[in-house]
Amino acid sequence: MRGSPLALFASVFFIVATVAADPSPPETKTIISHIKRDAVQSTAIASIGYSRRLRALEIEFRNGAIYRYLTVDPATYRELMLAPSKTRYYDEHIRRKYRSLHVRPTNE
């Protein structure tokens, strides 16, 4: 049965059924980060990290919340890091423009 159309159908059905059974949207899932973040000077942002491989931007806010923004191009990360006001850049170019996931701190 391995490699047969029936096996492929069974695999796809299992994946679809598993995803459909999970009622929480992806945005509410919590992940653990392994992306290195660097401290920044900002009123609202504590640190920022980026993974080229994942195309993921991580922002740790001063209130302790950490979010990963998905499908962020490297230019956006560079512009954020060079922005005179990182909070303003975040508000204008990142917030509500990219899908995000809550990141659980590694020490939890």
Secondary structure by P-SEA (a helix, b strand, c coil): ccccaaaaaaaaaaaaaaaaacccccccbbbbbcbbbbbbbcccccbbbbbccccbbbbbccccbbbbbccccaaaaaaaaacccaaaaaaccccccbbbbbbccccc
